[in-house]
Amino acid sequence: IITKGSTFDIKYTAYIFNSSPSEMYATNDESKIEELYREYPDMENVWSAEPMSITLGTTPLLGGLGKALEGCRVGDKVEVYLTYEMAYGKSYIGFVPSKSAVMWEIEIMDKK
């Protein structure tokens, strides 16, 4: 079980969320990275298929992500929906317009 202090790897895809997941803006899922490169050809080599390593409570995460991952187990797949307040707030971050809700699809890959 993932608890504060646990170190684990995730595979993820993040979307800007309007009434449904509409625009992917980040991923480390190899099958989806090519889709991002087609949409953003000038961003080649920005995204990596390497699992993202997280130490819960230490690794900086969007507000609600840490809460959503606590209690998960290796192999779990979760969808996390964050209001803009829980995600990036009123800031414009990279591809994410200000005041945008986001959705993350996360798979817990490995616990160390």
C-alpha positions in Angstrom: 0.0 0.0 0.0 1.3 3.5 -0.9 1.7 5.6 2.2 3.5 8.9 3.0 7.2 8.2 2.5 6.6 5.4 -0.1 8.7 5.5 -3.2 7.1 4.2 -6.4 7.0 4.6 -10.1 4.0 5.7 -12.2 2.9 5.8 -15.8 0.7 8.7 -16.5 -1.2 10.8 -19.0 -2.6 14.2 -18.2 -5.4 16.0 -20.0 -7.0 19.4 -19.9 -10.5 18.7 -18.7 -13.5 20.6 -20.0 -16.6 18.5 -20.1 -14.5 15.5 -21.0 -10.8 14.9 -21.3 -10.1 17.0 -24.3 -6.4 17.8 -24.8 -3.5 15.6 -23.7 -0.6 17.8 -22.4 1.8 15.4 -20.7 2.5 11.7 -20.6 5.2 9.1 -20.1 3.1 6.4 -21.9 5.2 5.5 -24.9 2.2 4.7 -27.0 0.8 8.2 -26.4 4.1 10.2 -26.7 4.0 9.8 -30.5 0.5 11.4 -30.5 1.9 14.4 -28.6 4.8 14.8 -31.1 2.3 14.8 -34.0 0.4 17.6 -32.3 3.5 19.5 -31.1 6.2 18.7 -33.7 8.6 21.4 -32.4 8.6 19.8 -29.0 10.6 16.7 -30.0 12.4 15.0 -27.1 10.4 16.8 -24.4 8.5 13.8 -23.1 10.1 10.6 -21.9 8.8 7.1 -21.6 10.7 6.6 -18.4 8.4 5.9 -15.4 8.0 8.9 -13.1 9.5 8.1 -9.7 7.6 9.6 -6.7 8.3 9.6 -3.0 4.9 10.5 -1.5 5.1 13.5 0.7 8.5 14.6 -0.7 8.1 14.8 -4.5 6.4 18.0 -5.6 2.9 17.0 -7.0 -0.2 18.9 -7.9 -2.3 19.3 -4.8 -4.8 16.5 -5.3 -2.5 13.9 -6.8 -0.7 13.0 -3.6 -4.1 12.5 -1.9 -5.4 10.4 -4.7 -2.3 8.1 -4.7 -2.2 7.4 -1.0 -3.7 4.0 -0.3 -3.1 2.7 -3.9 -1.3 -0.5 -4.6 1.1 -1.6 -7.4 -1.0 -2.3 -10.5 -3.8 0.1 -9.6 -5.0 2.4 -12.3 -6.7 5.6 -11.2 -8.3 8.6 -12.8 -7.8 11.8 -10.9 -9.9 14.9 -11.6 -8.6 18.2 -10.3 -10.3 21.5 -10.2 -8.1 24.3 -11.3 -7.6 25.3 -7.7 -6.2 21.9 -6.9 -4.1 21.8 -10.1 -2.4 24.9 -11.3 -4.6 27.7 -9.9 -5.0 30.8 -12.0 -1.6 30.3 -13.6 -0.9 29.5 -17.2 1.5 26.5 -17.1 3.0 25.3 -20.4 0.1 23.9 -22.4 -2.5 24.4 -19.6 -4.5 27.6 -19.8 -5.3 29.4 -16.5 -8.3 28.2 -14.5 -8.3 24.8 -16.3 -9.4 21.6 -14.6 -7.2 18.6 -15.4 -7.5 14.9 -15.4 -4.7 12.4 -14.8 -4.7 8.7 -15.7 -2.2 7.0 -13.5 -0.9 3.4 -13.2 1.2 2.4 -10.2 4.0 0.5 -11.8 6.4 -0.5 -9.0 7.1 0.2 -5.3 10.6 0.4 -4.2 
